């Protein structure tokens, strides 16, 4: 069914939401969170209320609550309240991919630092200490390279706009 206001085939959109949700779940995201993320990605506004998400995905509000909590924790959505309204809206970040991966940066730093702590505890010359040193060095390398990618991404966007 194509709606006149959006000129979109809503059945095709629903199928795509499920398809994208399935792909996101296959790469490790929780299934319901993946479906919620897909639903938000396919809205022109980039935001929906919990009730709108529950209706669109034919699930309970409780399922939406857990899904958006996870998406908030990993930095993919934020909760906003429109002036004069009593319902929260769940909104994608404007620079979603940058914000999401920037948050992952903090995880990589924590992981690298935990590896360094383990090396100190196990000894750098032990087999386990050497494995942790390899992990620390790899994570340190990733952090440098990811920062270079962020800079290149911003330059690309600036030149594209």
Secondary structure by P-SEA (a helix, b strand, c coil): ccccccccaaaaaaaaaaaaaaaaaaacccaaaaaaaaaaaacccccccaaaaaaaacccaaaaaaaaaaaaaaccbbbbbcccccbbbbbcccaaaaaaaaaaaaaaaaaaaaaaaaaaaaccccaaaaaaaaaaaaaaaaaaaaaaaaaaaaaaaaaac
